[in-house]
């Protein structure tokens, strides 16, 4: 997605030269969020996920099913898995992330992850088997979405395992996490919290507290690892993603930019600390900004000096409710207040730092999206703060 | 310019409303309403709206 959006935005920014997009997966870019929701549940077809590229990128060359395996940024050349090389005047890093895997001994046959369309096909086939027992390792957004979908598909047992005491605790804080736990349990998801999967055996998983859980499928949803191996050896800061400046340039080079999940960028809206932000919206926002930076360089002009300052936004669907977020709740976990409603129903929670609203999360039925959106303009008006 | 929203895909996220407020809005019930034949001057906004739709439900037809 980041690659496609970057190509489209390079055209929108006036770049008319050659563009080649290289992708490891053997298909055109597609929309991933439904993989854990509509598509896994069978409400939307696999084929419906492909993005519709803008007409402006009809002349872009797509090299698909071929990973980028190396780069010499100084010589401006990348190496592909088939042994070929591509030279460039400008490089957009949009290699995203891959699922982090558990480091546990034992049988690997039942272990699954969910990142690609191919992953979703495999998982859907398994979750729709009658009487299936499912363990989800990781109570984050993807783990909890998969658990909710598995219950809806009629799985006999669905248990989410996480070392934290509540699901989605670190991104959302205790008040919201406690309510998420209650709603998931009400819908039939079981939780094994404060423990972790330590081994796999022929019946399922072994937990750190000694319990065993029978499982036909184990979904590992324990975070992600940025795909930066191919950039090694170039002197770039690749500690948890590609470190960029406020214009999304990496390594101080005007012809190298990074976008999406793999980019670790400072957000001028907040404290300027470089962070990776794995929200769907950031792929599009960062592609737009990075393309403007790169197109200016390729045209021999100075880039717009206004630093990247996106308002983060994400959503997550579970059972019959939605979580809608604007801003950065994780920056305001010490001061959380209910702004509207009450925890048992639809409600809106505000996250504050230094007394200022930095994030809003709404939880509930269809009306919560609009409820959260009413606080969006307040978030946009907040001045930046310093750490 | 013709705007088409696939109502089977749309889940009323409202991201399009922020990108193109002159074309899209959420009504009191939180449901999407939109102008199907907006002015040509709004093309860039509608393109942005199509980009930010989480379900990719918006199509721009010439």
Interface residues (C-beta under 8 A of the other chain):
Chain A: X5 X8 X31 X33 X34 X38 X44 X48 X49 X51 X52 X54 X280 X281 X284 X313 X315 X317 X324 X366 X367 X369 X370 X373 X376
Chain B: X9 X11 X12 X13 X14 X15 X17 X18 X26 X29 X30 X31 X47 X51 X52 X54 X55 X56 X59
